[in-house]
């Protein structure tokens, strides 16, 4: 009986598996295959073996794009999780359920804004006459005003802060839900034992939120490494290559340089990098 029900279950998941195979596994296998060829996307392809992968690990432009993606993890993952923990603690302490709901809704709003729209809005604010520079001049900090997205030193952090703004609401929502399921008696007992706020946070709150933190870190790390929309709309990888990330570079290699093989190799390396970072996170979430 159990075997019969088990076999019938596969019929329910077969449509999803077929779609997954057609739109994920097949393109992935084709990407791996193209990475061994020198191909412009139209004419005949020439077998080059591992030459494209050698270019990925030796070409400074390609390596820099991977490095920029790793830097964005700090802005897309570390900062939103840190801010989300702080904001979630404030929201959870609100006495009114209506106030908590309103705070969560306001903080989550950036998450529902299209990334391209967020990049356009922040580009206006970062412009020489934008809100940020006008605010700096208004308080007498004219020396700090600059074209943030056109400056080689500030462009990448400026793009990263857009990701921070978008992702903080998601973290806050996840962590607030986790905080509200923690038994208040645990905090009361720890307070009676003389534990301060910091001690209660590290001993009770953080362990209780471990799964939520792992979920947020996984989603946002993938978003940082695979970032495209924000970077492409805000800077298109410029100025120069100071904000170039693998997603934008792959797009440029395929549609501008017609180097499909090299773009495929970079995409495969990016997938491996994502898996190498995400696998330990998932293991941390499962360990008790």
Buried (B, 14 or more C-beta within 10 A) or exposed (E): EEEEEEEEEEEEEEEEEEEEEEEEEEEBEEBBEBBBBBBBEEEEBEEBEEBBBEBBEEEEEBEBBBBBBBBBBBBBBBBBBEBBBBBBBEBBEBEEEEEBEEBBEEBBEBBEBEBBEBBEBBBEBBBEEBEBBEEBBEEEEEEEBBBBBBBEEBBBBBBBBBBBBBBBBBBBBBBBBBBEEBEEEBBEEBEEEEBEEEEBBEBBBEEBBBEBBBBBBBBBBBBBBBBBBBBBBBBEBBBEBBBBBBBBBBBBBBEEEBBBBBBBBBBBBBBEBBEEBBEEBBEBBEEE
